[in-house]
Amino acid sequence: MLDHIFDYLHFNFSVEAPIVLLILVFLEAVLSADNAIALAAIAQGLEDKELERRALNFGLVVAYVLRISLILTATWVQKFWQFELLGAAYLLWLVFQHFTSQETQDDHHHGPRFNSLLQAIPVIAFTDLAFSLDSVTTAIAVSQEKWLVLTGATIGIVTLRFMAGLFIRWLDEFANLEDAGYITVALVGLRLLLKVVNPDLVPPEWIMITAIALILGWGFSQRTLVEVTEVEPEKSEVGSRE
């Protein structure tokens, strides 16, 4: 997302590698908030907290392997616009499924539902891969040193797991957060699609980041109302004491 920002930056990697690594980690943290919300919402389709945790753990292990493979083949992958088209189509399909699925009075979860852990893991892994099609381009723009990019990706996947764990709790606490997350997913999908159609149509990175920040701000704007019922002593018991 921030690839053009770094076009004019030239680092002496032997001296400034730690600085570059910090930049890569920072970019992973900034650009993975929408990814974390999407993965948390997908994991919630298991409807069991322990299974959700295990799905994130195993799903992100697979996602990490796919990320490393993408980084190692990034130069080759970037030659084929079909990969970005598939990534855009997949992310937009997730958004379409979210906003068109029916919800019950007691359950407001829109995302895909799973009957087993094995169903959730590949969805989590491929969702992260679709996001990575954009973030890997950014990482390669910052550094051509593969070991730096690989280290940044390793730290980034750990950060993503931590953020997704937080968002699983926050999705139950904030009423608009899930919708906000999927709106940002739509922005990433549309950005990938525009890169395929005409790169000149891609909006500036600062506009994308500002839009995502505003949308997530709206997502945290309303807490879910929790009804608290007080247990009153039975009148018969009170009367017997009198």
N, C-alpha and C positions, 0 to 999 in steps of 0.2 A: 504493500500500500504506500510506503514511503520511498519507493525506489528512486523517483526523480529528485528527492531532497538530497540524496547522497551522490548525485552525479559529479558534483564539484569537490567532493571530499577525497583526499588522497592520504592514506595512512602509511607510515613505516611500520609494518606489522611486527618486525623483530623487536621494536622498541615500544610500540603502542598497542600491542595485542590485548593486554588487559582492558584498555579503554574500549577497543572494538567489541570485546566480549561483553562488557557492561552494556554497550549500546544494543547488541543483539538480544540480551536478556530483557532489557527495558522494552524493546520493540515487541518481543514475545508476550510480555505482560500486558502491554497496552492494546495490542491487536488481538488478544485471545479472550477478551471479556465476552464478546458475542458468541465465540466458539464455546466457552465454558457454559454459558446459559443454555445453548442448544444441546450440549452433551448432558447437562443436568436434567433438562426436560425429557430427553430421550430415555435416560436411566429411570425416570419416574414411571415409565410405562410398565415397569415390573411390579409396582405397587407393593414392594416389600423393601424396607430400609436396608436390610443386610444384603439382599440381592442387588439393590441399587449400588451399594458400595463395591461389591464384587464385580459388577458389570463395568463400572468405571475403571477399576484396577486392571482387569483383564483386557478390556476394550482399548485402554490407552497403552498397554504393552504392545498390542498388535498395531495400534496407531503409530507408536514409536518406530517399530520396524518399517512401516510404510513410509514414515517421514524420512528415515535414514536412506531408504531406497530412492526416494524422490530427490533428496539432496545430491546423492551420488550420481544420479542420472539427470540432474537439472538442466545441464547444457543441451542434452538430447531432447528432453521433454519440452523445453521451450520452443523447439522447432515445429511442434505440432499443436496447432490451435484447437484440435479436436479434444485434447485433454481439458483445456479450460472450458470448452463448450459443455463437456460432460459434467464437469464440476459445477458449472452454473446451473445446468438443468437439474442436477441432484439437489442442490441447495434450494432452488425455487420450488421443486417438488415437495420438499419438507415443509416449506412455508405454506404452500397450497393445502397440503394435508392437514396442517395445524389449524388453519382458519376455516376449513370447510368441514372438519369433523364435528360430530354432535357431542354435546355434553349433557350430563344429567344434573338434576337439582343439587345432588350431594357431591358430585365430582366434576370439577372444572378442568380436568386434565385434557388437553387437546392432542397431545403428541401420540406417536405410535404406541400400541400396547403389545406386550410380549407375554407368551406363556412359559418361556424358559430363558435361562441365562444365555444359552447358545444363540438365541434369536437376537438378543440385544447387542452382544459383543460386536458382530460385524457392522451393524448400523452405526455404532459409536465410532468404530475404527474408520469407516469410509467417510463419515461426516467430518472427522478431523482431517482426513486426507484432502477432501474438497477445499476446506479452509486453507490447508497448507499450500495448495497450488498458488495462492496469492502471497502468503507470508514467506515462502521460500524464495520467490522473486525478490522480495525486499532484502532478505538475508544475503543473497548472492550479490545484490547491489552494494551492500555495505562492505563485504569482504569476499575476495576470491580464494581465501585460504579455507580449504575444506574442513580442516580440523577445528577452526574457530566456529564455523557454521554448525558443525556436528555437536560441538560442546554447547553452543547456544541452544540448539534444538533439544539436547538432553535436559538442560536446566529448564527450558521452556515447557517440556512435557510434564515435568514435576510440578511446575507452577500451575499449569493447566489443571492437573489433578486436584491440587489444593483449592483452586478457584471454583472448580466444578462442585467440590464437596460443600463449599460455602453456599453456592447458588442453589443446591438442592434444598438447603434449609430456608434460604431466602424466598424460593419460589412458593413455599407454603405460607410465608409471612407477608409478602407483598402481592396485592391483587393483580397489578398490571405488569409484573416483571416478565412473566412468560411471554405475553404478547409483545412486549418491548424487545425481548431477546429475538423473537422470530422476525420482527420488522428489521432488526439489524442484520439478521441472516439474509433477508431479502436484498438489503443493500449490497452485501458482499456478492451475492449471486448475480445481481444486475451489473455490478462492476466487472465481474468476470465475463459476462455476456457482452458488455460494451467493448472490452478489450479484444474480443473476437470479431465483432462487427466493424468497429473503427476505433483504434486506440486514441484518436484525437477527441473522441466523445467522452472519454473517461474523466470524471470531475477531479479537480485537484485534491490531493491527499488531505489537506487541512479541512476541506469541506466535509469529506467523509468522516474524519475523526470527530469534528464538531457535531455532525448530525448524529453519530453513534452516541456521543456523550449526552446530547440532549434527550435522545430517545431513552437511554438507560436512566437518566434523571427522572423522566416521566414514569418509568417502570418502578422506581423506588418511592414514588410520590404518595401511594395509598396503601396502607396496611390492611391486611385481611381482618375483618371483624371476627372476634372469637367470643361466643356467648358463654358467659360464666353463670352457672346456676348455683344458688346457695341452698344447702340442705337445712330445712327448718325442723326443729324437734316436733315430733308428733304430739298433737293436742292431748290424746288419750294418755300419753306418757306423762305430760305435764300435769294433767288432772289427777293422775294417780298419786303423784307426789304431794299434791295439796291435800 
